[in-house]
């Protein structure tokens, strides 16, 4: 599953998460494997920003993997209609790529599309039209034991951020955080490092730190 889970320090009770898998024994990698997941979280955060305006969110997904390392999946979460204007309150992700492992190191490379049905970001100037939040990114992930490093590269404008919607500035000092003065935020990058540490048999502690460019 693509890691768009709650960011920062969060307790994740396994009582609200289920995993269904069609798998063979541990010594044998099945040619085809399907898994499913569902969770209820207290706050859905994406790169440090709440997508549910501090409210609980329901999430779930289905994943397919092949013995060759290829994988496909879809994942969805409830989001705030105040965060994504005109939206149906749903974020729907589609992704695919390749995964390989050597010893304790696992590598993933793939593409991810974020889809927000009906949602549009209003323009701040008369010449701009409403932009969709939908975003397409490529990613690379390296995992070692319980530590994961991720690098993301935007192939389209990130969540509709461009000059017509944000006016080329995204912080109080007027800095162009997403290169919008060059016409859009496509080409922006994000990298993070995170870890998941079991606390007990029913919960785990996760932490993530990231930076955008």
Secondary structure, DSSP 8 states (H G I E B T S, - for coil): ----S--SSEE--GGG-EEEE----TTS--SEEEEEEEEEES--EETTEESSTTS-EEEEEEEEEETTSEEEEEEEEE--TTTSTT--SEEEEEEEEEEEEETTEEEEEEEEEEE-TT-EE--SSTT---EE--EEEEEEEEEETTEEEEEEEESS-GGG-SHHHHTT--STT---TT-GGGT-STT-EEEEEEEEEEEETTEEEEEEEEEE-
